[in-house]
Amino acid sequence: MRYTTVVTKRKDLLKNIARYAKETGQPLTIKEGGNHTRIWVGDKYTTIGRRNEIDNLMARKIYKQIGMEN
């Protein structure tokens, strides 16, 4: 049996986070590291790996860490 993984594009994830920050009036800070991108939305913090596609389960965890209801 083969399982398929549903993925979210990294650029779409970043767009959604930026839109959320703008809609809620919170400052958005993005710092690029070597292997990860660090993101602050207000006082909440998360990291996103440097991959083009991110598993949907991981995307939901990232959204939850910064306070987005997904």
mmCIF file of the N, C-alpha and C atoms, coordinates in Angstrom:
data_MODEL
# 
_entry.id   MODEL 
# 
loop_
_atom_site.group_PDB 
_atom_site.id 
_atom_site.type_symbol 
_atom_site.label_atom_id 
_atom_site.label_alt_id 
_atom_site.label_comp_id 
_atom_site.label_asym_id 
_atom_site.label_entity_id 
_atom_site.label_seq_id 
_atom_site.pdbx_PDB_ins_code 
_atom_site.Cartn_x 
_atom_site.Cartn_y 
_atom_site.Cartn_z 
_atom_site.occupancy 
_atom_site.B_iso_or_equiv 
_atom_site.pdbx_formal_charge 
_atom_site.auth_seq_id 
_atom_site.auth_comp_id 
_atom_site.auth_asym_id 
_atom_site.auth_atom_id 
_atom_site.pdbx_PDB_model_num 
ATOM 1   N N  . MET A 1 1  ? 0.840  -1.173 0.000  1.00 0.00 ? 1  MET A N  1 
ATOM 2   C CA . MET A 1 1  ? 0.000  0.000  0.000  1.00 0.00 ? 1  MET A CA 1 
ATOM 3   C C  . MET A 1 1  ? 0.888  1.239  0.000  1.00 0.00 ? 1  MET A C  1 
ATOM 4   N N  . ARG A 1 2  ? 0.578  2.173  -0.855 1.00 0.00 ? 2  ARG A N  1 
ATOM 5   C CA . ARG A 1 2  ? 1.373  3.385  -0.975 1.00 0.00 ? 2  ARG A CA 1 
ATOM 6   C C  . ARG A 1 2  ? 0.568  4.581  -0.458 1.00 0.00 ? 2  ARG A C  1 
ATOM 7   N N  . TYR A 1 3  ? 1.211  5.403  0.371  1.00 0.00 ? 3  TYR A N  1 
ATOM 8   C CA . TYR A 1 3  ? 0.566  6.588  0.919  1.00 0.00 ? 3  TYR A CA 1 
ATOM 9   C C  . TYR A 1 3  ? 1.071  7.818  0.183  1.00 0.00 ? 3  TYR A C  1 
ATOM 10  N N  . THR A 1 4  ? 0.185  8.733  -0.091 1.00 0.00 ? 4  THR A N  1 
ATOM 11  C CA . THR A 1 4  ? 0.604  9.985  -0.708 1.00 0.00 ? 4  THR A CA 1 
ATOM 12  C C  . THR A 1 4  ? 0.534  11.093 0.342  1.00 0.00 ? 4  THR A C  1 
ATOM 13  N N  . THR A 1 5  ? 1.451  11.992 0.263  1.00 0.00 ? 5  THR A N  1 
ATOM 14  C CA . THR A 1 5  ? 1.519  13.102 1.193  1.00 0.00 ? 5  THR A CA 1 
ATOM 15  C C  . THR A 1 5  ? 1.036  14.362 0.490  1.00 0.00 ? 5  THR A C  1 
ATOM 16  N N  . VAL A 1 6  ? 0.099  15.039 1.103  1.00 0.00 ? 6  VAL A N  1 
ATOM 17  C CA . VAL A 1 6  ? -0.390 16.299 0.554  1.00 0.00 ? 6  VAL A CA 1 
ATOM 18  C C  . VAL A 1 6  ? 0.537  17.395 1.048  1.00 0.00 ? 6  VAL A C  1 
ATOM 19  N N  . VAL A 1 7  ? 0.960  18.250 0.142  1.00 0.00 ? 7  VAL A N  1 
ATOM 20  C CA . VAL A 1 7  ? 1.957  19.258 0.498  1.00 0.00 ? 7  VAL A CA 1 
ATOM 21  C C  . VAL A 1 7  ? 1.456  20.669 0.201  1.00 0.00 ? 7  VAL A C  1 
ATOM 22  N N  . THR A 1 8  ? 2.060  21.620 0.888  1.00 0.00 ? 8  THR A N  1 
ATOM 23  C CA . THR A 1 8  ? 1.811  23.041 0.691  1.00 0.00 ? 8  THR A CA 1 
ATOM 24  C C  . THR A 1 8  ? 3.094  23.652 0.152  1.00 0.00 ? 8  THR A C  1 
ATOM 25  N N  . LYS A 1 9  ? 2.980  24.514 -0.834 1.00 0.00 ? 9  LYS A N  1 
ATOM 26  C CA . LYS A 1 9  ? 4.154  25.205 -1.356 1.00 0.00 ? 9  LYS A CA 1 
ATOM 27  C C  . LYS A 1 9  ? 4.641  26.213 -0.325 1.00 0.00 ? 9  LYS A C  1 
ATOM 28  N N  . ARG A 1 10 ? 5.950  26.325 -0.177 1.00 0.00 ? 10 ARG A N  1 
ATOM 29  C CA . ARG A 1 10 ? 6.555  27.231 0.798  1.00 0.00 ? 10 ARG A CA 1 
ATOM 30  C C  . ARG A 1 10 ? 6.144  28.678 0.553  1.00 0.00 ? 10 ARG A C  1 
ATOM 31  N N  . LYS A 1 11 ? 6.136  29.086 -0.720 1.00 0.00 ? 11 LYS A N  1 
ATOM 32  C CA . LYS A 1 11 ? 5.771  30.466 -1.032 1.00 0.00 ? 11 LYS A CA 1 
ATOM 33  C C  . LYS A 1 11 ? 4.323  30.756 -0.648 1.00 0.00 ? 11 LYS A C  1 
ATOM 34  N N  . ASP A 1 12 ? 3.428  29.773 -0.788 1.00 0.00 ? 12 ASP A N  1 
ATOM 35  C CA . ASP A 1 12 ? 2.031  29.956 -0.382 1.00 0.00 ? 12 ASP A CA 1 
ATOM 36  C C  . ASP A 1 12 ? 1.913  30.066 1.131  1.00 0.00 ? 12 ASP A C  1 
ATOM 37  N N  . LEU A 1 13 ? 2.695  29.279 1.842  1.00 0.00 ? 13 LEU A N  1 
ATOM 38  C CA . LEU A 1 13 ? 2.710  29.333 3.299  1.00 0.00 ? 13 LEU A CA 1 
ATOM 39  C C  . LEU A 1 13 ? 3.154  30.718 3.771  1.00 0.00 ? 13 LEU A C  1 
ATOM 40  N N  . LEU A 1 14 ? 4.217  31.251 3.172  1.00 0.00 ? 14 LEU A N  1 
ATOM 41  C CA . LEU A 1 14 ? 4.706  32.577 3.543  1.00 0.00 ? 14 LEU A CA 1 
ATOM 42  C C  . LEU A 1 14 ? 3.687  33.667 3.209  1.00 0.00 ? 14 LEU A C  1 
ATOM 43  N N  . LYS A 1 15 ? 2.998  33.534 2.060  1.00 0.00 ? 15 LYS A N  1 
ATOM 44  C CA . LYS A 1 15 ? 1.957  34.495 1.694  1.00 0.00 ? 15 LYS A CA 1 
ATOM 45  C C  . LYS A 1 15 ? 0.826  34.488 2.709  1.00 0.00 ? 15 LYS A C  1 
ATOM 46  N N  . ASN A 1 16 ? 0.407  33.300 3.123  1.00 0.00 ? 16 ASN A N  1 
ATOM 47  C CA . ASN A 1 16 ? -0.678 33.182 4.102  1.00 0.00 ? 16 ASN A CA 1 
ATOM 48  C C  . ASN A 1 16 ? -0.292 33.806 5.432  1.00 0.00 ? 16 ASN A C  1 
ATOM 49  N N  . ILE A 1 17 ? 0.943  33.605 5.848  1.00 0.00 ? 17 ILE A N  1 
ATOM 50  C CA . ILE A 1 17 ? 1.410  34.187 7.109  1.00 0.00 ? 17 ILE A CA 1 
ATOM 51  C C  . ILE A 1 17 ? 1.459  35.708 7.006  1.00 0.00 ? 17 ILE A C  1 
ATOM 52  N N  . ALA A 1 18 ? 1.962  36.229 5.877  1.00 0.00 ? 18 ALA A N  1 
ATOM 53  C CA . ALA A 1 18 ? 2.029  37.681 5.685  1.00 0.00 ? 18 ALA A CA 1 
ATOM 54  C C  . ALA A 1 18 ? 0.625  38.284 5.665  1.00 0.00 ? 18 ALA A C  1 
ATOM 55  N N  . ARG A 1 19 ? -0.314 37.623 5.008  1.00 0.00 ? 19 ARG A N  1 
ATOM 56  C CA . ARG A 1 19 ? -1.692 38.105 4.956  1.00 0.00 ? 19 ARG A CA 1 
ATOM 57  C C  . ARG A 1 19 ? -2.308 38.127 6.354  1.00 0.00 ? 19 ARG A C  1 
ATOM 58  N N  . TYR A 1 20 ? -2.048 37.074 7.136  1.00 0.00 ? 20 TYR A N  1 
ATOM 59  C CA . TYR A 1 20 ? -2.566 36.998 8.506  1.00 0.00 ? 20 TYR A CA 1 
ATOM 60  C C  . TYR A 1 20 ? -2.014 38.139 9.362  1.00 0.00 ? 20 TYR A C  1 
ATOM 61  N N  . ALA A 1 21 ? -0.720 38.387 9.251  1.00 0.00 ? 21 ALA A N  1 
ATOM 62  C CA . ALA A 1 21 ? -0.098 39.458 10.035 1.00 0.00 ? 21 ALA A CA 1 
ATOM 63  C C  . ALA A 1 21 ? -0.704 40.814 9.664  1.00 0.00 ? 21 ALA A C  1 
ATOM 64  N N  . LYS A 1 22 ? -0.915 41.040 8.381  1.00 0.00 ? 22 LYS A N  1 
ATOM 65  C CA . LYS A 1 22 ? -1.475 42.317 7.928  1.00 0.00 ? 22 LYS A CA 1 
ATOM 66  C C  . LYS A 1 22 ? -2.920 42.471 8.402  1.00 0.00 ? 22 LYS A C  1 
ATOM 67  N N  . GLU A 1 23 ? -3.716 41.409 8.278  1.00 0.00 ? 23 GLU A N  1 
ATOM 68  C CA . GLU A 1 23 ? -5.122 41.473 8.674  1.00 0.00 ? 23 GLU A CA 1 
ATOM 69  C C  . GLU A 1 23 ? -5.294 41.695 10.171 1.00 0.00 ? 23 GLU A C  1 
ATOM 70  N N  . THR A 1 24 ? -4.380 41.165 10.971 1.00 0.00 ? 24 THR A N  1 
ATOM 71  C CA . THR A 1 24 ? -4.482 41.299 12.421 1.00 0.00 ? 24 THR A CA 1 
ATOM 72  C C  . THR A 1 24 ? -3.696 42.494 12.955 1.00 0.00 ? 24 THR A C  1 
ATOM 73  N N  . GLY A 1 25 ? -2.995 43.210 12.069 1.00 0.00 ? 25 GLY A N  1 
ATOM 74  C CA . GLY A 1 25 ? -2.258 44.402 12.474 1.00 0.00 ? 25 GLY A CA 1 
ATOM 75  C C  . GLY A 1 25 ? -1.029 44.112 13.314 1.00 0.00 ? 25 GLY A C  1 
ATOM 76  N N  . GLN A 1 26 ? -0.448 42.942 13.137 1.00 0.00 ? 26 GLN A N  1 
ATOM 77  C CA . GLN A 1 26 ? 0.745  42.561 13.898 1.00 0.00 ? 26 GLN A CA 1 
ATOM 78  C C  . GLN A 1 26 ? 1.991  42.738 13.042 1.00 0.00 ? 26 GLN A C  1 
ATOM 79  N N  . PRO A 1 27 ? 3.105  43.086 13.674 1.00 0.00 ? 27 PRO A N  1 
ATOM 80  C CA . PRO A 1 27 ? 4.348  43.205 12.896 1.00 0.00 ? 27 PRO A CA 1 
ATOM 81  C C  . PRO A 1 27 ? 4.843  41.827 12.457 1.00 0.00 ? 27 PRO A C  1 
ATOM 82  N N  . LEU A 1 28 ? 5.384  41.775 11.253 1.00 0.00 ? 28 LEU A N  1 
ATOM 83  C CA . LEU A 1 28 ? 5.929  40.537 10.693 1.00 0.00 ? 28 LEU A CA 1 
ATOM 84  C C  . LEU A 1 28 ? 7.423  40.729 10.507 1.00 0.00 ? 28 LEU A C  1 
ATOM 85  N N  . THR A 1 29 ? 8.215  39.825 11.082 1.00 0.00 ? 29 THR A N  1 
ATOM 86  C CA . THR A 1 29 ? 9.664  39.858 10.932 1.00 0.00 ? 29 THR A CA 1 
ATOM 87  C C  . THR A 1 29 ? 10.112 38.523 10.368 1.00 0.00 ? 29 THR A C  1 
ATOM 88  N N  . ILE A 1 30 ? 10.873 38.568 9.282  1.00 0.00 ? 30 ILE A N  1 
ATOM 89  C CA . ILE A 1 30 ? 11.381 37.354 8.638  1.00 0.00 ? 30 ILE A CA 1 
ATOM 90  C C  . ILE A 1 30 ? 12.891 37.449 8.571  1.00 0.00 ? 30 ILE A C  1 
ATOM 91  N N  . LYS A 1 31 ? 13.572 36.441 9.099  1.00 0.00 ? 31 LYS A N  1 
ATOM 92  C CA . LYS A 1 31 ? 15.038 36.385 9.038  1.00 0.00 ? 31 LYS A CA 1 
ATOM 93  C C  . LYS A 1 31 ? 15.441 35.076 8.384  1.00 0.00 ? 31 LYS A C  1 
ATOM 94  N N  . GLU A 1 32 ? 16.229 35.199 7.330  1.00 0.00 ? 32 GLU A N  1 
ATOM 95  C CA . GLU A 1 32 ? 16.701 34.025 6.603  1.00 0.00 ? 32 GLU A CA 1 
ATOM 96  C C  . GLU A 1 32 ? 17.971 33.499 7.249  1.00 0.00 ? 32 GLU A C  1 
ATOM 97  N N  . GLY A 1 33 ? 17.974 32.212 7.535  1.00 0.00 ? 33 GLY A N  1 
ATOM 98  C CA . GLY A 1 33 ? 19.154 31.552 8.060  1.00 0.00 ? 33 GLY A CA 1 
ATOM 99  C C  . GLY A 1 33 ? 19.739 30.644 7.001  1.00 0.00 ? 33 GLY A C  1 
ATOM 100 N N  . GLY A 1 34 ? 20.644 29.777 7.397  1.00 0.00 ? 34 GLY A N  1 
ATOM 101 C CA . GLY A 1 34 ? 21.263 28.872 6.443  1.00 0.00 ? 34 GLY A CA 1 
ATOM 102 C C  . GLY A 1 34 ? 20.323 27.801 5.941  1.00 0.00 ? 34 GLY A C  1 
ATOM 103 N N  . ASN A 1 35 ? 19.624 27.139 6.866  1.00 0.00 ? 35 ASN A N  1 
ATOM 104 C CA . ASN A 1 35 ? 18.729 26.045 6.495  1.00 0.00 ? 35 ASN A CA 1 
ATOM 105 C C  . ASN A 1 35 ? 17.271 26.304 6.816  1.00 0.00 ? 35 ASN A C  1 
ATOM 106 N N  . HIS A 1 36 ? 16.998 27.359 7.564  1.00 0.00 ? 36 HIS A N  1 
ATOM 107 C CA . HIS A 1 36 ? 15.641 27.659 7.980  1.00 0.00 ? 36 HIS A CA 1 
ATOM 108 C C  . HIS A 1 36 ? 15.356 29.154 7.865  1.00 0.00 ? 36 HIS A C  1 
ATOM 109 N N  . THR A 1 37 ? 14.084 29.476 7.815  1.00 0.00 ? 37 THR A N  1 
ATOM 110 C CA . THR A 1 37 ? 13.622 30.858 7.860  1.00 0.00 ? 37 THR A CA 1 
ATOM 111 C C  . THR A 1 37 ? 12.928 31.048 9.195  1.00 0.00 ? 37 THR A C  1 
ATOM 112 N N  . ARG A 1 38 ? 13.323 32.078 9.941  1.00 0.00 ? 38 ARG A N  1 
ATOM 113 C CA . ARG A 1 38 ? 12.700 32.363 11.235 1.00 0.00 ? 38 ARG A CA 1 
ATOM 114 C C  . ARG A 1 38 ? 11.665 33.449 11.033 1.00 0.00 ? 38 ARG A C  1 
ATOM 115 N N  . ILE A 1 39 ? 10.495 33.253 11.593 1.00 0.00 ? 39 ILE A N  1 
ATOM 116 C CA . ILE A 1 39 ? 9.393  34.183 11.394 1.00 0.00 ? 39 ILE A CA 1 
ATOM 117 C C  . ILE A 1 39 ? 8.779  34.547 12.737 1.00 0.00 ? 39 ILE A C  1 
ATOM 118 N N  . TRP A 1 40 ? 8.607  35.855 12.944 1.00 0.00 ? 40 TRP A N  1 
ATOM 119 C CA . TRP A 1 40 ? 7.892  36.364 14.109 1.00 0.00 ? 40 TRP A CA 1 
ATOM 120 C C  . TRP A 1 40 ? 6.655  37.085 13.616 1.00 0.00 ? 40 TRP A C  1 
ATOM 121 N N  . VAL A 1 41 ? 5.508  36.738 14.190 1.00 0.00 ? 41 VAL A N  1 
ATOM 122 C CA . VAL A 1 41 ? 4.267  37.471 13.959 1.00 0.00 ? 41 VAL A CA 1 
ATOM 123 C C  . VAL A 1 41 ? 3.866  37.990 15.327 1.00 0.00 ? 41 VAL A C  1 
ATOM 124 N N  . GLY A 1 42 ? 4.034  39.296 15.525 1.00 0.00 ? 42 GLY A N  1 
ATOM 125 C CA . GLY A 1 42 ? 3.847  39.857 16.860 1.00 0.00 ? 42 GLY A CA 1 
ATOM 126 C C  . GLY A 1 42 ? 4.921  39.297 17.764 1.00 0.00 ? 42 GLY A C  1 
ATOM 127 N N  . ASP A 1 43 ? 4.517  38.648 18.854 1.00 0.00 ? 43 ASP A N  1 
ATOM 128 C CA . ASP A 1 43 ? 5.487  38.050 19.777 1.00 0.00 ? 43 ASP A CA 1 
ATOM 129 C C  . ASP A 1 43 ? 5.575  36.533 19.627 1.00 0.00 ? 43 ASP A C  1 
ATOM 130 N N  . LYS A 1 44 ? 4.884  35.974 18.626 1.00 0.00 ? 44 LYS A N  1 
ATOM 131 C CA . LYS A 1 44 ? 4.924  34.518 18.397 1.00 0.00 ? 44 LYS A CA 1 
ATOM 132 C C  . LYS A 1 44 ? 5.957  34.208 17.323 1.00 0.00 ? 44 LYS A C  1 
ATOM 133 N N  . TYR A 1 45 ? 6.598  33.046 17.473 1.00 0.00 ? 45 TYR A N  1 
ATOM 134 C CA . TYR A 1 45 ? 7.777  32.702 16.684 1.00 0.00 ? 45 TYR A CA 1 
ATOM 135 C C  . TYR A 1 45 ? 7.641  31.300 16.110 1.00 0.00 ? 45 TYR A C  1 
ATOM 136 N N  . THR A 1 46 ? 8.136  31.099 14.905 1.00 0.00 ? 46 THR A N  1 
ATOM 137 C CA . THR A 1 46 ? 8.211  29.764 14.309 1.00 0.00 ? 46 THR A CA 1 
ATOM 138 C C  . THR A 1 46 ? 9.370  29.713 13.327 1.00 0.00 ? 46 THR A C  1 
ATOM 139 N N  . THR A 1 47 ? 9.726  28.523 12.914 1.00 0.00 ? 47 THR A N  1 
ATOM 140 C CA . THR A 1 47 ? 10.748 28.347 11.878 1.00 0.00 ? 47 THR A CA 1 
ATOM 141 C C  . THR A 1 47 ? 10.160 27.511 10.747 1.00 0.00 ? 47 THR A C  1 
ATOM 142 N N  . ILE A 1 48 ? 10.619 27.808 9.544  1.00 0.00 ? 48 ILE A N  1 
ATOM 143 C CA . ILE A 1 48 ? 10.179 27.062 8.365  1.00 0.00 ? 48 ILE A CA 1 
ATOM 144 C C  . ILE A 1 48 ? 11.427 26.557 7.662  1.00 0.00 ? 48 ILE A C  1 
ATOM 145 N N  . GLY A 1 49 ? 11.440 25.277 7.347  1.00 0.00 ? 49 GLY A N  1 
ATOM 146 C CA . GLY A 1 49 ? 12.574 24.684 6.653  1.00 0.00 ? 49 GLY A CA 1 
ATOM 147 C C  . GLY A 1 49 ? 12.723 25.237 5.245  1.00 0.00 ? 49 GLY A C  1 
ATOM 148 N N  . ARG A 1 50 ? 13.905 25.160 4.717  1.00 0.00 ? 50 ARG A N  1 
ATOM 149 C CA . ARG A 1 50 ? 14.212 25.690 3.396  1.00 0.00 ? 50 ARG A CA 1 
ATOM 150 C C  . ARG A 1 50 ? 13.915 24.629 2.343  1.00 0.00 ? 50 ARG A C  1 
ATOM 151 N N  . ARG A 1 51 ? 12.633 24.304 2.176  1.00 0.00 ? 51 ARG A N  1 
ATOM 152 C CA . ARG A 1 51 ? 12.206 23.335 1.174  1.00 0.00 ? 51 ARG A CA 1 
ATOM 153 C C  . ARG A 1 51 ? 11.102 23.966 0.338  1.00 0.00 ? 51 ARG A C  1 
ATOM 154 N N  . ASN A 1 52 ? 10.958 23.552 -0.901 1.00 0.00 ? 52 ASN A N  1 
ATOM 155 C CA . ASN A 1 52 ? 9.912  24.111 -1.758 1.00 0.00 ? 52 ASN A CA 1 
ATOM 156 C C  . ASN A 1 52 ? 8.529  23.619 -1.362 1.00 0.00 ? 52 ASN A C  1 
ATOM 157 N N  . GLU A 1 53 ? 8.447  22.400 -0.851 1.00 0.00 ? 53 GLU A N  1 
ATOM 158 C CA . GLU A 1 53 ? 7.169  21.832 -0.464 1.00 0.00 ? 53 GLU A CA 1 
ATOM 159 C C  . GLU A 1 53 ? 7.219  21.428 1.003  1.00 0.00 ? 53 GLU A C  1 
ATOM 160 N N  . ILE A 1 54 ? 6.139  21.767 1.722  1.00 0.00 ? 54 ILE A N  1 
ATOM 161 C CA . ILE A 1 54 ? 6.051  21.464 3.149  1.00 0.00 ? 54 ILE A CA 1 
ATOM 162 C C  . ILE A 1 54 ? 4.825  20.605 3.365  1.00 0.00 ? 54 ILE A C  1 
ATOM 163 N N  . ASP A 1 55 ? 4.982  19.514 4.085  1.00 0.00 ? 55 ASP A N  1 
ATOM 164 C CA . ASP A 1 55 ? 3.886  18.616 4.390  1.00 0.00 ? 55 ASP A CA 1 
ATOM 165 C C  . ASP A 1 55 ? 2.750  19.389 5.073  1.00 0.00 ? 55 ASP A C  1 
ATOM 166 N N  . ASN A 1 56 ? 1.501  19.072 4.738  1.00 0.00 ? 56 ASN A N  1 
ATOM 167 C CA . ASN A 1 56 ? 0.360  19.803 5.305  1.00 0.00 ? 56 ASN A CA 1 
ATOM 168 C C  . ASN A 1 56 ? 0.289  19.711 6.820  1.00 0.00 ? 56 ASN A C  1 
ATOM 169 N N  . LEU A 1 57 ? 0.681  18.592 7.394  1.00 0.00 ? 57 LEU A N  1 
ATOM 170 C CA . LEU A 1 57 ? 0.682  18.466 8.850  1.00 0.00 ? 57 LEU A CA 1 
ATOM 171 C C  . LEU A 1 57 ? 1.669  19.471 9.455  1.00 0.00 ? 57 LEU A C  1 
ATOM 172 N N  . MET A 1 58 ? 2.834  19.609 8.857  1.00 0.00 ? 58 MET A N  1 
ATOM 173 C CA . MET A 1 58 ? 3.816  20.578 9.335  1.00 0.00 ? 58 MET A CA 1 
ATOM 174 C C  . MET A 1 58 ? 3.300  22.001 9.136  1.00 0.00 ? 58 MET A C  1 
ATOM 175 N N  . ALA A 1 59 ? 2.645  22.268 8.015  1.00 0.00 ? 59 ALA A N  1 
ATOM 176 C CA . ALA A 1 59 ? 2.088  23.600 7.766  1.00 0.00 ? 59 ALA A CA 1 
ATOM 177 C C  . ALA A 1 59 ? 1.053  23.952 8.837  1.00 0.00 ? 59 ALA A C  1 
ATOM 178 N N  . ARG A 1 60 ? 0.209  23.019 9.207  1.00 0.00 ? 60 ARG A N  1 
ATOM 179 C CA . ARG A 1 60 ? -0.779 23.273 10.253 1.00 0.00 ? 60 ARG A CA 1 
ATOM 180 C C  . ARG A 1 60 ? -0.103 23.569 11.583 1.00 0.00 ? 60 ARG A C  1 
ATOM 181 N N  . LYS A 1 61 ? 0.985  22.873 11.885 1.00 0.00 ? 61 LYS A N  1 
ATOM 182 C CA . LYS A 1 61 ? 1.724  23.130 13.122 1.00 0.00 ? 61 LYS A CA 1 
ATOM 183 C C  . LYS A 1 61 ? 2.353  24.518 13.106 1.00 0.00 ? 61 LYS A C  1 
ATOM 184 N N  . ILE A 1 62 ? 2.873  24.925 11.958 1.00 0.00 ? 62 ILE A N  1 
ATOM 185 C CA . ILE A 1 62 ? 3.469  26.256 11.821 1.00 0.00 ? 62 ILE A CA 1 
ATOM 186 C C  . ILE A 1 62 ? 2.404  27.324 12.033 1.00 0.00 ? 62 ILE A C  1 
ATOM 187 N N  . TYR A 1 63 ? 1.239  27.151 11.401 1.00 0.00 ? 63 TYR A N  1 
ATOM 188 C CA . TYR A 1 63 ? 0.145  28.104 11.578 1.00 0.00 ? 63 TYR A CA 1 
ATOM 189 C C  . TYR A 1 63 ? -0.279 28.192 13.041 1.00 0.00 ? 63 TYR A C  1 
ATOM 190 N N  . LYS A 1 64 ? -0.331 27.054 13.702 1.00 0.00 ? 64 LYS A N  1 
ATOM 191 C CA . LYS A 1 64 ? -0.742 27.032 15.110 1.00 0.00 ? 64 LYS A CA 1 
ATOM 192 C C  . LYS A 1 64 ? 0.270  27.759 16.000 1.00 0.00 ? 64 LYS A C  1 
ATOM 193 N N  . GLN A 1 65 ? 1.563  27.615 15.698 1.00 0.00 ? 65 GLN A N  1 
ATOM 194 C CA . GLN A 1 65 ? 2.604  28.243 16.502 1.00 0.00 ? 65 GLN A CA 1 
ATOM 195 C C  . GLN A 1 65 ? 2.512  29.767 16.472 1.00 0.00 ? 65 GLN A C  1 
ATOM 196 N N  . ILE A 1 66 ? 2.047  30.334 15.366 1.00 0.00 ? 66 ILE A N  1 
ATOM 197 C CA . ILE A 1 66 ? 1.956  31.785 15.288 1.00 0.00 ? 66 ILE A CA 1 
ATOM 198 C C  . ILE A 1 66 ? 0.545  32.301 15.566 1.00 0.00 ? 66 ILE A C  1 
ATOM 199 N N  . GLY A 1 67 ? -0.366 31.399 15.921 1.00 0.00 ? 67 GLY A N  1 
ATOM 200 C CA . GLY A 1 67 ? -1.693 31.825 16.343 1.00 0.00 ? 67 GLY A CA 1 
ATOM 201 C C  . GLY A 1 67 ? -2.748 31.851 15.250 1.00 0.00 ? 67 GLY A C  1 
ATOM 202 N N  . MET A 1 68 ? -2.439 31.334 14.088 1.00 0.00 ? 68 MET A N  1 
ATOM 203 C CA . MET A 1 68 ? -3.443 31.277 13.020 1.00 0.00 ? 68 MET A CA 1 
ATOM 204 C C  . MET A 1 68 ? -4.358 30.093 13.275 1.00 0.00 ? 68 MET A C  1 
ATOM 205 N N  . GLU A 1 69 ? -5.636 30.298 13.107 1.00 0.00 ? 69 GLU A N  1 
ATOM 206 C CA . GLU A 1 69 ? -6.578 29.193 13.216 1.00 0.00 ? 69 GLU A CA 1 
ATOM 207 C C  . GLU A 1 69 ? -6.706 28.569 11.837 1.00 0.00 ? 69 GLU A C  1 
ATOM 208 N N  . ASN A 1 70 ? -6.312 27.319 11.708 1.00 0.00 ? 70 ASN A N  1 
ATOM 209 C CA . ASN A 1 70 ? -6.361 26.661 10.411 1.00 0.00 ? 70 ASN A CA 1 
ATOM 210 C C  . ASN A 1 70 ? -7.180 25.409 10.469 1.00 0.00 ? 70 ASN A C  1 
# 
